[in-house]
Amino acid sequence: MSYNPLNTKTGKLIIFSAPSGAGKTTLVNHLLKQHEDKLSFSISATTRSPRENEIDGKNYYFINKETFKKKIEENLFIEYEEVYTNTYYGTLKSEVERIWALGKTVLFDIDVIGGLHLKSLFKKNALAIFVAPPNLSALKERLEGRGTDSSKKVEERLAKAEIEMTYANKFDVIIENNDLETACREAEALLLNFIK
């Protein structure tokens, strides 16, 4: 993992982290739709393959492992993590600089450890939000319902989710995603309060 901040006083960041399937991407997309004048999505780089309907340069920057490791060596990431075995995710410095140059707040949809790294780097200029599922069985239902992962991958994600849930209290705020509409309202209130 890397700790290489930009000028951390330049702009603000809002970080959404959660176990896979908890609903963070849905909340992030809701906020982007409602507040596109104030926010811009930080597109992460990853070595995983695109899912159906995912677009390179919109959902993620999909790059191979060799290119990813070269970017690590060249010190181009603010943070990166091997989230699953041989599957890396990271935040490129250039991505945050691009958004701040537009005068917008950076919005992250990022894994739990990556979210905590960003919070430790950007401190009060970052709002770190943990999205919690109602429980692990609801999470399992959501992951299986997506139909994007093998049963082995679902089990891997659930095992990781159990560990990730133990980090929830290290975040600034926890949103319990029991009801999507309520969670969206809560996320919006937090956003508006933070960027005012």
C-alpha positions as CSV (number, residue, x, y, z in Angstrom):
1,M,0.0,0.0,0.0
2,S,1.2,3.5,-0.7
3,Y,1.0,6.7,1.4
4,N,1.7,9.5,-1.0
5,P,-0.6,12.5,-0.6
6,L,-1.0,15.4,-3.0
7,N,-1.3,18.8,-1.4
8,T,-4.0,17.7,1.0
9,K,-5.3,21.2,1.6
10,T,-6.4,21.7,-2.1
11,G,-10.0,20.3,-1.9
12,K,-12.4,18.0,-0.2
13,L,-13.2,14.3,-0.6
14,I,-16.1,12.2,0.4
15,I,-15.3,8.5,0.8
16,F,-17.9,5.7,0.7
17,S,-16.6,2.3,1.8
18,A,-18.5,-0.9,2.5
19,P,-18.4,-4.6,2.1
20,S,-19.2,-5.7,-1.5
21,G,-23.0,-5.7,-2.0
22,A,-23.8,-3.3,0.9
23,G,-25.1,-0.6,-1.5
24,K,-22.3,2.0,-1.6
25,T,-22.3,2.2,-5.4
26,T,-26.0,2.8,-5.5
27,L,-25.6,5.7,-2.9
28,V,-22.7,7.2,-4.8
29,N,-24.6,7.1,-8.1
30,H,-27.6,8.8,-6.4
31,L,-25.4,11.6,-5.1
32,L,-23.7,12.1,-8.4
33,K,-27.1,12.3,-10.2
34,Q,-28.5,14.8,-7.7
35,H,-25.3,17.0,-7.3
36,E,-23.3,16.7,-10.5
37,D,-22.5,20.4,-10.2
38,K,-20.7,19.9,-6.9
39,L,-19.3,16.3,-7.2
40,S,-17.2,14.2,-9.5
41,F,-16.5,10.5,-9.2
42,S,-13.0,9.4,-8.6
43,I,-12.4,6.5,-11.1
44,S,-10.2,3.9,-9.5
45,A,-7.7,1.8,-11.4
46,T,-8.1,-2.0,-11.1
47,T,-6.5,-5.2,-12.4
48,R,-9.9,-7.1,-12.4
49,S,-11.8,-7.7,-15.6
50,P,-14.8,-5.5,-16.4
51,R,-18.2,-6.8,-15.5
52,E,-21.0,-6.6,-18.0
53,N,-22.0,-3.0,-18.8
54,E,-18.8,-1.6,-17.1
55,I,-16.9,0.9,-19.3
56,D,-13.2,1.6,-19.1
57,G,-12.5,5.2,-18.1
58,K,-16.1,5.5,-16.7
59,N,-16.5,2.8,-14.0
60,Y,-12.8,2.0,-13.6
61,Y,-9.5,2.3,-15.4
62,F,-9.0,-1.4,-16.3
63,I,-5.3,-2.1,-16.5
64,N,-3.3,-5.3,-16.4
65,K,-1.2,-6.3,-13.4
66,E,2.1,-5.4,-15.0
67,T,1.0,-1.9,-15.9
68,F,-0.5,-1.4,-12.4
69,K,2.8,-2.5,-10.8
70,K,4.7,-0.1,-13.1
71,K,2.5,2.8,-11.9
72,I,3.2,1.8,-8.3
73,E,7.0,1.9,-9.0
74,E,6.5,5.3,-10.7
75,N,4.7,6.6,-7.6
76,L,1.6,7.5,-9.5
77,F,-0.9,6.3,-6.8
78,I,-2.2,8.1,-3.7
79,E,-3.1,4.7,-2.4
80,Y,-3.5,1.2,-3.7
81,E,-4.3,-2.2,-2.2
82,E,-4.3,-5.9,-3.2
83,V,-8.0,-6.2,-2.3
84,Y,-8.3,-9.9,-3.4
85,T,-5.4,-12.2,-4.3
86,N,-3.8,-10.8,-7.5
87,T,-6.6,-8.2,-7.8
88,Y,-5.4,-4.7,-7.2
89,Y,-7.3,-1.4,-6.8
90,G,-5.9,2.1,-6.5
91,T,-6.4,5.8,-6.7
92,L,-4.3,7.7,-9.2
93,K,-3.0,11.1,-8.2
94,S,-3.9,12.5,-11.6
95,E,-7.6,11.5,-11.0
96,V,-7.9,13.6,-7.8
97,E,-6.0,16.5,-9.4
98,R,-8.4,16.4,-12.4
99,I,-11.5,16.7,-10.2
100,W,-10.0,19.4,-7.9
101,A,-9.1,21.4,-11.1
102,L,-12.8,21.4,-11.9
103,G,-13.5,23.0,-8.5
104,K,-15.5,19.9,-7.4
105,T,-15.5,17.6,-4.4
106,V,-14.0,14.2,-5.1
107,L,-16.5,11.3,-4.5
108,F,-14.9,7.9,-3.8
109,D,-16.5,4.4,-4.0
110,I,-13.6,2.5,-2.5
111,D,-12.8,-0.6,-0.4
112,V,-12.7,-0.3,3.4
113,I,-8.9,-0.3,3.9
114,G,-8.4,2.1,1.0
115,G,-11.1,4.4,2.5
116,L,-9.3,4.5,5.8
117,H,-6.0,5.2,4.1
118,L,-7.5,8.2,2.3
119,K,-9.1,9.5,5.6
120,S,-5.7,9.2,7.3
121,L,-4.0,11.2,4.5
122,F,-6.6,13.9,4.0
123,K,-7.9,14.1,7.6
124,K,-10.5,16.9,8.1
125,N,-10.7,17.5,4.3
126,A,-12.2,14.0,4.0
127,L,-15.6,12.7,5.2
128,A,-15.4,8.9,5.5
129,I,-18.7,7.1,5.4
130,F,-19.1,3.3,6.0
131,V,-22.2,1.8,4.4
132,A,-23.4,-1.2,6.5
133,P,-25.7,-3.9,5.3
134,P,-28.6,-4.9,7.6
135,N,-26.7,-8.2,8.3
136,L,-24.5,-10.8,6.6
137,S,-27.4,-13.0,5.3
138,A,-29.0,-10.0,3.6
139,L,-25.6,-9.3,2.1
140,K,-25.3,-12.9,0.8
141,E,-28.8,-12.5,-0.8
142,R,-27.7,-9.3,-2.5
143,L,-24.4,-10.7,-3.8
144,E,-26.1,-13.9,-5.1
145,G,-28.9,-11.7,-6.6
146,R,-26.4,-9.7,-8.6
147,G,-25.5,-12.8,-10.5
148,T,-22.0,-11.4,-11.4
149,D,-19.9,-13.8,-9.2
150,S,-19.4,-17.5,-8.9
151,S,-20.5,-19.1,-5.6
152,K,-16.8,-19.4,-4.6
153,K,-16.4,-15.6,-5.2
154,V,-19.6,-14.8,-3.2
155,E,-18.1,-16.9,-0.3
156,E,-14.8,-15.0,-0.6
157,R,-16.7,-11.7,-0.6
158,L,-18.7,-12.7,2.5
159,A,-15.6,-13.8,4.4
160,K,-14.0,-10.4,3.6
161,A,-17.2,-8.6,4.6
162,E,-17.1,-10.1,8.1
163,I,-13.6,-8.6,8.5
164,E,-14.5,-5.3,7.0
165,M,-17.5,-4.9,9.3
166,T,-15.0,-4.7,12.2
167,Y,-13.6,-1.5,10.8
168,A,-17.0,0.4,10.6
169,N,-16.4,2.4,13.8
170,K,-13.1,3.8,12.4
171,F,-15.2,5.8,9.9
172,D,-16.7,9.3,10.6
173,V,-20.2,8.0,10.0
174,I,-22.0,4.7,9.5
175,I,-25.1,4.6,7.3
176,E,-27.1,1.4,7.8
177,N,-28.6,0.5,4.4
178,N,-31.7,-1.2,5.6
179,D,-33.9,1.0,3.4
180,L,-32.4,2.5,0.3
181,E,-34.6,5.7,0.3
182,T,-33.7,6.5,3.9
183,A,-30.0,5.7,3.2
184,C,-30.0,8.1,0.2
185,R,-31.6,10.9,2.3
186,E,-29.0,10.4,5.0
187,A,-26.1,10.4,2.5
188,E,-27.4,13.6,0.9
189,A,-27.7,15.4,4.3
190,L,-24.1,14.3,5.2
191,L,-22.8,15.5,1.8
192,L,-24.5,18.9,1.9
193,N,-23.4,19.5,5.5
194,F,-19.8,18.6,4.7
195,I,-19.3,20.7,1.5
196,K,-21.1,23.9,2.6
